[in-house]
């Protein structure tokens, strides 16, 4: 039998090493997805993993992970699943959206946790072009959540009565919206990050509707828009500005219903002041607050 030369043996050993390496790779399971993902990878590369994490199929993706690491001496930010669900909405640009397009975006919004418990989003309704007043409340309640319309419960019906003596209604010359578009569970006040998620939508609404006056109903709306911690009692009777539009403050109708004896008269004063600002007559005999 002829002995193989050194070159033949070397080639055979190289082939054997390659075969062993390929066999090992075939038997090794794929590497698990890291707990967080670099921001600079393409969207379509990580969305399938995020979908798995949301569905509970990929525990290696941590929904609350937002960490920073270093790579090649530079700071690298990592993105977890919750950051895809709840992105930084302040960075979003809605300046090209029509009111209808904005409403469509809101209807499928998942920018904060309120999307998890809502029945319907509540965008807004009323006169969409230069109303005399845009009323902004805090958020939908139970009736609004079930109907998708703002201020339709007892508080909203009571508010409609405020406006009747000064010739204001959502059917003719008022537009009504809220700080947040989804009902907070148990009618609690919206949390700061929930307000932050919705404010860009509201700002675009205001820019499109262009009301003559903004009426903030309640402390939550006043604090969010005016960025103050002062109470409604201290803010009433003053005129502020938001997006170059005059702003006044009154009590929330639900709060007034709980304290009619003390708050009904101040609300009537606020309605007369609103009428004076927009040049509407006051029909005192029709006072219904």
Secondary structure, DSSP 8 states (H G I E B T S, - for coil): -----HHHHHHHHHHHHHHHHHHHHHHS------SSEETTS-HHHHHHHHHHHHTT--TTS-TT---EEEETTEEEEEE-HHHHHS--GGG---TT--HHHHHHHHHT--SSGGGGT-SS----EE--SS-SEEEEES---HHHHHHT-SS-SHHHHHHHHHHHTTT--TTTTEEEEESSSS--GGG----HHHHHHHHHHHHHHHHHH--SEEEEESHHHHHHHH-----HHHHTT--EEETTEEEEEE--HHHHHHTHHHHHHHHHHHHHHHHHHHT----GGG---
